[in-house]
């Protein structure tokens, strides 16, 4: 039971889907209560100011490259294990997973813009500033080169590995323009919906990955099949997302 003191200390604003993904990561599977998120006044004001600065953007959103990391699990981290099965295979022996001490999963990094889906990269181990810079050098730069001579703006959030000084310095050295992103605003990043779309596509597949290599292969296969109309709709939703944040005065949006 959440105590009143703990309740008052919550200052994070997040969309319903982000809360669900976080709970799933820690092994909790249930419905998320329909409750308005608690956000700090400072955070709400920062989001409102940011949205006011970009509210008139139209064609600019077409030149933004959205990026982020996400984790997909093979198992939950308690006695009840997540397995990949069809609806009528609940009690089949090959659909029962053994107990493990730690959850296994795959962290991926991806990006996209309205013109083209970017690469999906398997990030092994924890991600820090050094590893993040290596990812951008090895995968973002070729992606940018493939987009032609148009000027694009790169988006990533305020995770410590994204905002570390070595990363900022490297971006400047490569003339990568970055958009300033408001803190604690996952509901503004359309790639969150792309992660959900990817998860649904993999779960619809009859093939059930049994290890991390098979899971990433399934993720990569479905990622490469995402059609352009999906990402066009996501980018076109940005003005609506910004408008929704302004209407809610910095609170979470339903998108």
C-alpha positions as CSV (number, residue, x, y, z in Angstrom):
1,X,0.0,0.0,0.0
2,X,1.4,3.4,-1.0
3,X,1.7,5.6,2.0
4,X,0.7,9.2,2.0
5,X,4.3,10.3,2.5
6,X,5.5,8.3,-0.4
7,X,2.6,9.5,-2.5
8,X,3.6,13.1,-1.9
9,X,7.2,12.4,-2.8
10,X,6.4,11.3,-6.3
11,X,7.3,13.9,-8.9
12,X,7.6,11.8,-12.1
13,X,5.2,12.4,-15.0
14,X,4.8,9.5,-17.3
15,X,2.3,8.1,-19.8
16,X,0.2,5.0,-18.9
17,X,2.2,2.8,-21.3
18,X,5.5,3.9,-19.8
19,X,4.3,2.9,-16.4
20,X,3.2,-0.4,-17.7
21,X,6.5,-1.1,-19.4
22,X,8.4,-0.2,-16.2
23,X,6.2,-2.5,-14.1
24,X,6.7,-5.3,-16.6
25,X,10.5,-4.8,-16.4
26,X,10.3,-5.6,-12.7
27,X,7.9,-8.5,-13.1
28,X,4.5,-7.0,-12.3
29,X,1.7,-7.7,-14.8
30,X,-1.6,-6.2,-14.1
31,X,-3.8,-3.3,-15.1
32,X,-2.6,0.2,-14.4
33,X,-5.0,2.2,-12.3
34,X,-6.6,5.1,-14.0
35,X,-5.0,7.8,-11.9
36,X,-3.6,11.2,-12.8
37,X,0.2,11.1,-12.5
38,X,1.8,13.3,-9.8
39,X,4.2,15.8,-11.3
40,X,6.3,18.5,-9.8
41,X,5.3,22.1,-10.5
42,X,8.8,22.8,-11.8
43,X,8.6,19.9,-14.3
44,X,5.2,21.0,-15.5
45,X,6.4,24.5,-16.0
46,X,9.5,23.3,-17.9
47,X,7.3,21.2,-20.2
48,X,4.9,24.0,-20.8
49,X,7.7,26.4,-21.7
50,X,9.3,23.9,-24.0
51,X,6.0,23.1,-25.8
52,X,5.3,26.8,-26.3
53,X,8.6,27.2,-28.0
54,X,7.9,24.4,-30.5
55,X,4.1,24.7,-30.8
56,X,4.3,26.4,-34.2
57,X,6.6,23.7,-35.6
58,X,5.2,21.9,-38.6
59,X,7.7,20.9,-41.2
60,X,10.4,21.0,-38.6
61,X,9.1,17.8,-37.0
62,X,9.8,16.1,-40.4
63,X,13.5,16.8,-39.9
64,X,13.8,15.4,-36.4
65,X,15.5,12.0,-35.8
66,X,13.8,10.4,-32.7
67,X,15.9,7.9,-30.8
68,X,15.9,5.9,-27.5
69,X,16.7,2.6,-25.9
70,X,14.2,-0.1,-24.8
71,X,14.5,-3.5,-23.1
72,X,12.6,-6.6,-24.1
73,X,12.5,-9.5,-21.6
74,X,12.5,-13.3,-22.1
75,X,11.6,-13.9,-18.4
76,X,10.2,-12.1,-15.5
77,X,12.3,-11.8,-12.4
78,X,10.1,-13.8,-10.1
79,X,8.8,-17.4,-9.9
80,X,6.3,-16.8,-12.7
81,X,8.1,-16.8,-16.0
82,X,7.1,-15.2,-19.2
83,X,7.1,-17.6,-22.1
84,X,6.1,-17.2,-25.8
85,X,3.1,-19.3,-26.7
86,X,-0.2,-19.4,-28.5
87,X,-3.5,-19.0,-26.6
88,X,-4.1,-22.8,-26.5
89,X,-0.6,-23.8,-25.4
90,X,-0.8,-22.8,-21.8
91,X,0.1,-26.2,-20.3
92,X,2.3,-27.6,-23.0
93,X,5.7,-28.8,-21.6
94,X,7.8,-26.9,-24.1
95,X,5.9,-23.7,-23.1
96,X,7.1,-23.9,-19.5
97,X,10.2,-22.0,-18.6
98,X,12.6,-23.0,-15.9
99,X,13.2,-20.8,-12.8
100,X,16.1,-18.3,-13.1
101,X,17.6,-16.0,-10.6
102,X,17.7,-13.0,-12.8
103,X,15.5,-11.8,-15.7
104,X,17.0,-12.1,-19.2
105,X,16.4,-9.7,-21.9
106,X,17.7,-7.6,-24.7
107,X,18.3,-3.9,-24.7
108,X,18.1,-2.2,-28.1
109,X,18.7,1.2,-29.5
110,X,16.9,2.5,-32.4
111,X,16.0,5.7,-34.3
112,X,13.7,7.0,-37.0
113,X,12.6,10.1,-38.8
114,X,9.6,10.7,-41.1
115,X,11.7,9.8,-44.2
116,X,13.2,6.5,-43.1
117,X,13.4,3.9,-40.3
118,X,16.8,3.8,-38.7
119,X,18.8,0.8,-37.6
120,X,17.9,-1.4,-34.6
121,X,21.0,-2.2,-32.5
122,X,21.5,-4.7,-29.8
123,X,23.2,-3.0,-26.8
124,X,25.0,-5.6,-24.7
125,X,25.6,-4.9,-21.0
126,X,24.9,-1.5,-19.3
127,X,25.0,1.6,-21.5
128,X,27.3,4.4,-20.4
129,X,28.6,7.5,-22.2
130,X,31.4,5.7,-23.9
131,X,29.2,2.9,-25.3
132,X,26.5,5.5,-26.3
133,X,29.1,7.5,-28.2
134,X,30.2,4.3,-30.0
135,X,26.6,3.6,-31.0
136,X,26.2,7.0,-32.4
137,X,29.5,6.8,-34.3
138,X,28.9,3.4,-35.7
139,X,25.2,3.7,-36.5
140,X,23.8,7.2,-36.4
141,X,26.5,8.7,-38.7
142,X,25.9,6.2,-41.5
143,X,22.1,6.7,-41.1
144,X,22.5,10.5,-41.4
145,X,24.7,10.1,-44.5
146,X,22.0,8.0,-46.1
147,X,19.4,10.7,-45.6
148,X,21.1,13.0,-48.1
149,X,21.9,16.7,-47.8
150,X,18.9,17.7,-45.8
151,X,19.6,19.1,-42.3
152,X,18.2,17.0,-39.5
153,X,18.0,17.6,-35.8
154,X,18.8,14.7,-33.4
155,X,16.6,13.9,-30.4
156,X,17.5,11.9,-27.4
157,X,16.3,12.3,-23.8
158,X,18.1,13.5,-20.7
159,X,19.5,10.2,-19.5
160,X,23.0,10.6,-18.0
161,X,24.7,8.7,-20.8
162,X,23.0,11.0,-23.3
163,X,24.0,14.2,-21.7
164,X,27.5,13.4,-20.5
165,X,30.1,15.9,-21.6
166,X,32.1,13.5,-23.8
167,X,28.9,12.8,-25.7
168,X,28.0,16.5,-26.1
169,X,31.5,17.3,-27.2
170,X,31.5,14.5,-29.8
171,X,28.1,15.6,-31.2
172,X,29.5,19.1,-31.6
173,X,32.6,17.8,-33.4
174,X,30.4,15.9,-35.8
175,X,28.1,18.9,-36.4
176,X,25.1,17.0,-35.0
177,X,22.4,19.4,-34.0
178,X,20.4,18.2,-31.0
179,X,17.0,19.4,-30.0
180,X,16.6,20.3,-26.3
181,X,14.3,17.8,-24.7
182,X,12.1,18.5,-21.6
183,X,12.8,16.3,-18.6
184,X,10.5,13.3,-17.7
185,X,8.5,13.5,-20.9
186,X,8.4,10.0,-22.4
187,X,4.8,10.7,-23.6
188,X,6.2,13.3,-26.0
189,X,8.6,10.9,-27.7
190,X,6.8,8.9,-30.5
191,X,9.4,6.2,-30.4
192,X,7.7,4.9,-27.3
193,X,4.8,3.9,-29.5
194,X,7.2,2.3,-32.0
195,X,8.6,0.1,-29.2
196,X,5.0,-1.0,-28.4
197,X,4.3,-1.7,-32.1
198,X,7.5,-3.8,-32.3
199,X,6.5,-5.8,-29.2
200,X,3.0,-6.5,-30.6
201,X,4.5,-7.7,-33.9
202,X,6.9,-10.1,-32.2
203,X,4.2,-11.5,-29.9
204,X,1.9,-12.2,-32.8
205,X,4.6,-14.3,-34.4
206,X,4.2,-18.1,-33.9
207,X,8.0,-18.4,-33.3
208,X,8.9,-18.2,-29.6
209,X,12.5,-17.0,-28.9
210,X,14.3,-19.2,-26.3
211,X,17.4,-17.1,-25.7
212,X,18.6,-13.5,-26.2
213,X,20.0,-14.1,-29.7
214,X,16.7,-15.5,-30.9
215,X,14.8,-12.6,-29.3
216,X,16.9,-10.0,-30.9
217,X,16.7,-11.8,-34.3
218,X,12.9,-11.7,-33.9
219,X,12.9,-8.0,-32.9
220,X,15.2,-7.1,-35.8
221,X,13.1,-9.1,-38.3
222,X,9.9,-7.3,-37.3
223,X,11.6,-3.9,-37.1
224,X,12.8,-4.1,-40.7
225,X,9.2,-4.9,-41.8
226,X,7.7,-1.8,-40.2
227,X,6.3,0.2,-43.1
228,X,6.8,3.9,-43.7
229,X,3.1,4.8,-43.1
230,X,3.6,3.8,-39.4
231,X,6.4,6.2,-38.8
232,X,4.8,9.0,-40.8
233,X,1.7,8.8,-38.6
234,X,3.9,9.0,-35.5
235,X,5.8,12.1,-36.7
236,X,2.6,13.7,-37.8
237,X,1.3,13.2,-34.3
238,X,3.9,15.6,-32.7
239,X,1.9,18.8,-33.1
240,X,-1.0,17.0,-31.4
241,X,1.2,15.8,-28.6
242,X,2.6,19.3,-27.9
243,X,-1.0,20.7,-28.0
244,X,-2.1,18.1,-25.5
245,X,0.8,18.9,-23.1
246,X,-0.1,22.6,-23.3
247,X,-3.8,21.8,-22.7
248,X,-2.9,19.7,-19.6
249,X,-0.6,22.5,-18.4
250,X,2.5,20.2,-18.4
251,X,0.8,17.0,-17.3
252,X,0.9,13.6,-19.0
253,X,-0.9,13.2,-22.3
254,X,-3.0,10.3,-23.5
255,X,-0.8,9.7,-26.5
